[in-house]
Amino acid sequence: MKTRYITTTETAKIIRKTLKSEFPGIKFSVRSRKYAGGSSINISYNDINLNSREVDKVTDKFSAGDFDGMTDSYNYRNDAIYEGEKVSFSPQFIFASNYAV
């Protein structure tokens, strides 16, 4: 099965759509950043009842992998499936911030 590469900008659009369906009525700001050596997505929202861990549960699957602090290394995922297709997401990090707290 061929792997489709999804850019950080495309990933931000997917995350925006996913958050809108998972948390209707809550307005999210989803911004992508590209820099030397990688990219990230910053998500912000303003809702006192929504914990950032709930947002993380929804968005973590869209990152390229995970940072391992024990070995000080980044481990890339190679088994991501999105809409029945094997994909490789671009952003190394996805940060969610609740400005209501």
N, C-alpha and C positions, 0 to 999 in steps of 0.2 A: 504494500500500500504506500503510495507516494505521500510525502508530508508537505502540507501547504504552509508557507511562512506568512504569518499575520503581523503586520507592522504595528508599532506602538500607537499610531494614530487610528488605525482600524480597530485595535484592541480597545482604545478609549471609547469609540463609538459602540462597540459591543457591550462594554461595561455600562455605559449610559442607558442603553436599551434594557439590559438585564435588571439594573437597579430600579428603573421605572416600573417594570412589571412585578418585581419582588416587593417593592415598598411603594405602592401607589399613594399619591398625595404628598410625598416628601420630595422636595426639590434638591437635587444634587448638582454640584459643580464637578466636572470631570475634566482634568487638564493633563496633557501629556508633555513630557520634557525629554529632549534628546540631548546628550552630551558626550564628550569623548569617553569611550569605553562603555557606553550603555544608554539606558533610558529608564524612565519611571513614569508612573501615573499618580497624580494627587487627586483625591476625592475629598470634597468638603460638603458639609450639610449642616443644617441648623434645626435639630429636633431633639428635645430633651428625653423623649421616650425611646430613642433608637441608640443602642450601644454600638460602638465601632466594631466590636467582635462579631456582631450579627452581620455587619457589612463585610467584614473580612471573610466570613464563611462563604459569602456569595462571590467575592472577587478574587480570592486567593488562587483559584484554578486558572486565572487568566495571566499569571506571571510566568516568566520563562523557567523559573526554578525556585530554589530556596537557598538562603545563606546558612551555612553551618558554622556557628561560632566556635565550636570545639576544634575544628580543623582550619578555621579561618579561610574557608573556600566556598565557592558558589557551585551548587549542584544543579545542572540543567535537567529539565524533564524531557523525556523523549517518548512519552506515552499519552500526551494530551489528545483528547477527542472532543471536537466541537461540531455539533450538528451532524454526527455520524462520519466525520472526516478526521483523519489524523492531521494534527496541526502543531505548529511551533509558534508560541506567542513570543513577542519581542521584549516587553518591559521586564527588567530584572526585579523591580520593586513596585509595589502598589501600596500607597499610604492612604488611610482614611482618617479624617479628622472631624469631630463633632464640635462645632463652635457654640453650641447651646449650653455646654457644661463649663 
